Amino acid sequence: MARAAAGYLRRVLSDELFVLWSAARAEANMAYDAWCDDPGRMTYAVYRAAEDRSDAAEVALSASASPALAVA
């Protein structure tokens, strides 16, 4: 039973991390479009910050999936 609960919690965490990454990726895409529409230092800084958040979310998502991908 504990093993099933751990698997469920791992899946829920992975799902939540996917949602966070997806939102961060969408924000980075919108920030990139805004920078393309209005090039400048401030819009680039906003874009880079959004891209960094997306990258961090991707790393967290990847780390949550790695045990499932490990080869025994």
C-alpha positions as CSV (number, residue, x, y, z in Angstrom):
1,M,0.0,0.0,0.0
2,A,2.8,2.4,0.9
3,R,4.4,1.8,-2.5
4,A,1.2,2.6,-4.3
5,A,0.9,5.8,-2.3
6,A,4.4,6.8,-3.1
7,G,3.9,6.2,-6.8
8,Y,0.7,8.3,-6.7
9,L,2.4,11.2,-4.9
10,R,5.3,11.0,-7.4
11,R,2.8,11.2,-10.3
12,V,0.9,14.1,-8.7
13,L,4.2,16.0,-8.1
14,S,5.3,15.3,-11.7
15,D,1.9,16.6,-13.0
16,E,2.2,19.7,-10.9
17,L,5.7,20.4,-12.1
18,F,4.5,19.9,-15.7
19,V,1.8,22.5,-15.2
20,L,4.3,24.9,-13.7
21,W,6.8,24.4,-16.5
22,S,4.0,24.8,-19.1
23,A,2.9,28.1,-17.6
24,A,6.5,29.3,-17.4
25,R,7.2,28.3,-21.0
26,A,4.1,30.2,-22.1
27,E,5.1,33.3,-20.2
28,A,8.6,33.1,-21.7
29,N,7.1,32.8,-25.2
30,M,4.9,35.9,-24.6
31,A,7.8,37.8,-23.2
32,Y,9.9,36.9,-26.3
33,D,7.1,38.2,-28.6
34,A,6.9,41.4,-26.6
35,W,10.7,41.9,-26.9
36,C,10.4,41.3,-30.7
37,D,7.6,43.8,-30.9
38,D,9.4,46.4,-28.8
39,P,13.2,45.7,-28.7
40,G,14.9,47.3,-25.8
41,R,16.8,46.6,-22.6
42,M,13.8,46.4,-20.4
43,T,11.8,44.0,-22.6
44,Y,14.9,41.9,-23.1
45,A,15.4,41.7,-19.3
46,V,11.8,40.7,-18.8
47,Y,12.2,38.0,-21.5
48,R,15.4,36.7,-20.0
49,A,13.9,36.5,-16.5
50,A,10.9,34.5,-17.9
51,E,13.2,32.3,-19.8
52,D,15.3,31.6,-16.7
53,R,12.1,30.7,-14.8
54,S,11.1,28.3,-17.6
55,D,14.6,26.7,-17.6
56,A,14.4,26.2,-13.8
57,A,10.9,24.6,-14.1
58,E,12.2,22.3,-16.8
59,V,15.1,21.2,-14.6
60,A,12.7,20.5,-11.7
61,L,10.4,18.5,-14.1
62,S,13.3,16.6,-15.5
63,A,14.6,15.7,-12.0
64,S,11.2,14.4,-11.0
65,A,11.0,12.1,-14.0
66,S,14.6,10.7,-13.7
67,P,13.8,7.9,-11.2
68,A,11.1,6.6,-13.6
69,L,13.6,6.7,-16.5
70,A,16.4,5.0,-14.6
71,V,17.5,1.6,-15.9
72,A,17.8,-1.1,-13.3
